[in-house]
Amino acid sequence: MPYTITIIDDSPQALNFVKFVKTLDFVKVTKTKKALAAPEVLEEDQDGMPIAYKDSILKLSKKTKKAAAKRFYEKAAKNIL
């Protein structure tokens, strides 16, 4: 049955203990990454769009729609001729 032990590496004794444990043949030592801080919760409008980024999202959406419409009409014009 495997066990999980968490050792905080903020002291020399803890680091020495980890060195010792690594020498044992029945122990597998893995170092974990520190968890990232939770992202801040953004306020949303009634459509679920973050208010802080609403203008840039709408601008990008408009640009994408224009490019898609342009490609569509170019393909339609080629197919008609």
C-alpha positions as CSV (number, residue, x, y, z in Angstrom):
1,M,0.0,0.0,0.0
2,P,1.6,3.3,-1.1
3,Y,1.9,6.2,1.3
4,T,2.2,9.9,0.5
5,I,4.3,12.1,2.8
6,T,4.6,15.9,2.3
7,I,7.8,17.5,3.4
8,I,8.2,21.2,3.4
9,D,11.6,22.1,2.1
10,D,12.2,25.3,4.1
11,S,14.8,23.8,6.5
12,P,18.1,22.1,6.2
13,Q,16.8,19.1,8.3
14,A,14.0,18.5,5.8
15,L,16.4,18.6,2.9
16,N,18.8,16.2,4.6
17,F,15.9,13.9,5.4
18,V,14.9,13.8,1.7
19,K,18.5,13.0,0.8
20,F,18.5,10.1,3.2
21,V,15.1,8.8,2.0
22,K,16.3,8.8,-1.6
23,T,19.0,6.3,-0.7
24,L,16.4,3.7,0.3
25,D,15.6,1.2,-2.4
26,F,11.9,0.9,-1.6
27,V,11.2,4.6,-1.7
28,K,10.3,6.7,-4.8
29,V,10.8,10.4,-4.3
30,T,9.0,12.9,-6.6
31,K,9.2,16.7,-6.3
32,T,5.9,18.5,-6.9
33,K,5.4,21.9,-8.3
34,K,3.9,24.6,-6.2
35,A,0.3,25.3,-7.0
36,L,-0.4,28.5,-8.8
37,A,-2.5,31.2,-7.1
38,A,-6.2,31.0,-8.0
39,P,-7.1,33.5,-10.7
40,E,-9.1,36.4,-9.7
41,V,-12.9,36.1,-10.3
42,L,-13.9,38.6,-13.1
43,E,-17.2,40.4,-13.0
44,E,-19.4,39.4,-15.9
45,D,-22.3,41.1,-17.7
46,Q,-25.6,39.4,-18.4
47,D,-24.2,37.6,-21.4
48,G,-21.3,36.0,-19.3
49,M,-18.6,38.2,-20.9
50,P,-16.0,39.6,-18.5
51,I,-16.5,43.3,-18.2
52,A,-12.8,44.0,-17.9
53,Y,-12.2,42.5,-21.4
54,K,-15.5,43.3,-23.1
55,D,-14.2,46.0,-25.4
56,S,-11.3,43.9,-26.7
57,I,-13.4,40.8,-27.1
58,L,-16.1,42.7,-29.1
59,K,-13.4,44.3,-31.3
60,L,-11.8,40.9,-32.0
61,S,-15.2,39.4,-32.7
62,K,-16.1,42.2,-35.2
63,K,-12.7,41.8,-36.9
64,T,-13.2,38.0,-37.2
65,K,-16.8,38.3,-38.6
66,K,-15.6,40.8,-41.2
67,A,-12.8,38.5,-42.3
68,A,-15.1,35.4,-42.5
69,A,-17.7,37.4,-44.5
70,K,-15.0,38.6,-46.9
71,R,-13.8,35.0,-47.5
72,F,-17.4,33.7,-47.9
73,Y,-18.3,36.3,-50.5
74,E,-14.9,35.8,-52.4
75,K,-15.6,32.0,-52.6
76,A,-19.2,32.7,-53.6
77,A,-18.1,35.0,-56.4
78,K,-15.6,32.4,-57.7
79,N,-18.3,29.7,-57.8
80,I,-20.8,31.9,-59.7
81,L,-18.3,32.7,-62.5
